């Protein structure tokens, strides 16, 4: 009963931990946040959304249309409105070209870094807040883009845009909504603490579940299977959330495309963490399955044991293996195998930015080292009886 309770608690806390760690990294680590949103600068949907925002803000009043009417003869003043529309379309193209330039990525990164630092200060209550959130929105300042657009418009609009008060035009671009940031300070501190504690708590719960079980191999199998299932459920929930977010946050086709890009790009690390958890679960399931009592597992172990026996014997016959070292490995095989697993786990924990491939390579490397230990152990067993006594555990 204790093993099952610990297992269920660990499984319930796993998705909470995954989301909590990701959220903490995005909210309270500016460098990780910037790494997350940098690809948005080169995303076509985001570039179009920015170009639309800039051109709409510049032509938000009738100053351009009025200026055109002043320059046109009275008999042609009816052309002012379509001319203004054409000029706005030209502004959109100029802005789009500006944000498609690689220099814009630098502007984007710097603006987001400043905005996120402000967000972090609001959440933690630390530092001097230089940029406030407005109407529950996290915004970045794109004034460098407006300056470049205004210079190019001066050359192509025959002085018409000189009447546009660029210094009065709002240059903010909404990145995300963040209602109630100030009231979220307490929750942020709790999130930060939880993100540090929960991974270790889950590890302790799963380890306790395995230790408390009568059949530990089956308990390990259940832990791995639980990780796989809960990861699949979280992936499904995130996919459903994507549709809801895009539909709720966008009202136009351009905006919808932009919001889709924002969701996919900003949450890609959350999906990656979830895949890492799933892969860890698969590794545990496969390992526990191979060490199981099914016919397939027994046959796999028999074939594997035969191969390692032959390899060890061949190495001993050719003088490559054998001797005191091989005898030591044979006598301490389980201990050495456990040390290898602990080293692999420790390496994974201390990797700053693990990926799904990190899990794959660590699992493969651990497997190779374990096989080498088995072969060396086989060469250290002098009699068939001793060799047969060494089993894959």
Secondary structure, DSSP 8 states (H G I E B T S, - for coil): -HHHHHHHHHHHHHHHHHHHHHHHHHHH-HHHHHHHHGGGGG-HHHHHHHHHHHHHHHTSSSHHHHHHHHHS-GGGTTHHHHHHHHHHHHHHHHHHHHHHSTHHHHHHHHHHHHHHHHHHHHHHT-S---S--BTTEEEEE-HHHHHHHHHHHHHHTTTGGGGS-GGGS--EEEEEE-TTTGGGHHHHHHHHHHHHHHHHHHHHHHHHHHHHSSSHHHHHHHHHHHHHHHHHHHHHHHHHHHHHHHHHH--SHHHHHHHHHHHHHHTHHHHHHHHHHHHHHHHHHHHHHHTSSSHHHHHHHHHHHHHHHHHHHHHHHTTSS-SHHHHHHHHTHHHHHHHHHHHHHHHHHH-TT--HHHHHHHHHHHHHHHHHHHHHHHHT--SHHHHHH----
